Amino acid sequence: QVQLVESGGGLVQAGDSLKVSCVASIHTFDSSAIAWFRQAPGKEREFVAGISWSGGTTLYADSVKGRFTISRVNANNTAFLQMNILRPEDTAVYYCAALGKLYSVATDTAAEYDYWGQGTQVTVSS
């Protein structure tokens, strides 16, 4: 059974940093692009960042560019999202997702992702 499990969320103050992790059980993890999405209350799920299967290509939403960094360690089936200079508007549930299509770059379209985690809450107070 495919599983993606996020962890590392929490309550922080504006300007703080936080790193969330995603551990995947899919045997094709090292061949799959990974992305982070987030969903705030009353809002649609939005793309945050993505990384290609090899880690060589990354993609970021304009709202987080320069503040967030996505990375992966294929040997550990783990992806990370380092979030710096957090803002109250970053408050959301953060989801990890994996593309079923192998050897691809990440996309910013949620519908293209086949596997999803349960999410981890990130709350940024002002």
N, C-alpha and C positions, 0 to 999 in steps of 0.2 A: 504494500500500500504506500502510495506516494504521500509524503508529509513534508511540510515546511513549517518550522517552528521558530517564531520570532521571540526575542527576549531583549531586555535592556532598557525598556521604556521606564518612564517615571515622571516625577514632578520636579521641575527646575525653574530657576528664575531667568528672566530675560537677560541675554548676554552670556549665559552659561553654555557649556558643551555637553553633549550626550552621544553615546555610541550604541546603536542597536545592532543586533546580530540576527542572522537567519541560518538555521541549520537544516539541511535538506536530506531526505532519505532517498531521493531519486538516484538511480544508478547512473543516469546520464548527466549528473550535475555538471561535470567538467566539460560537457559539450553543449550546455544550455545557457542562453542569455538569462540574466537575472535582473529584476527591477524592483524598486520600492515605489509603492503608491501610498497615498494617505487619504483619509476621509474625516472631515470635521463634521460636527453635528449640523444637520440641515443642509449639508453641501454634498455635491457629487464627489465620487472618488477621483483623485487627480494624480497624475504621474509626478514623481519626485526625481528619480534618478534611475539609470540603467547601465548595465555593464555587459559587454559581449562575453561569449563563452571563454575566450582566451584571456580576458581582462585587458585587452589592448585598446578597446574603444569604449568610451563612456559617453553618456548623454545626461543632461541635467535640465530641469525646468528652470526658466529664467528667474523664478522667485527664490531659488536656492543656490544658484550658480555663484561660486566664490565662497560659499559658507558650508556647503555639504560636500562630502567626498564618499563615493561608493567604491568598494573594493571587494575582493574575493580571494579565498584560499581554497583552491580546488582539492588539494590533498586532504582537507578537513571538511569538504562539502559545506563550506560556510561562506556567507556573504555578510558584508558589514555596511552600515551607513553611519559615517562620522558626521555629526551635526554640530557646527560651531555658531557662535553669535546668534543663539536661538531667540526668536521673537514670539510674542503671544499668538500671532497668526500662524505659527507653526504647530499649534496645538491640534492634535488629530490622533486617530488610530492609524498606525503605520503598518502596512502590509508588504510582505515579501511575495514575489511572484516569479515563476519560471516559465520560459517558453518551451513548448513541446518540440518545436522545430529546432533541429540541431545545427550547430555550427553557424549561428546567426548573431547579428548584432541586436542589441536591445531596441525596442520600439516604445513609443509613449502611449500606445493604445491598449487599454486594459483588456479589451475583448480578445486580443491576440494571445494572451497568456493562459496556459492550460492548468497550471498548478498554483495554488494560493495558500498562504498561511492564515492563521486565525487572527493575527494582528497583535500589536502591542501599543498601549496608550502612552502618548507623550503629551504632557501638559506643561506649558510655559506660562508662568505667572509674571505679571508686569510689576 
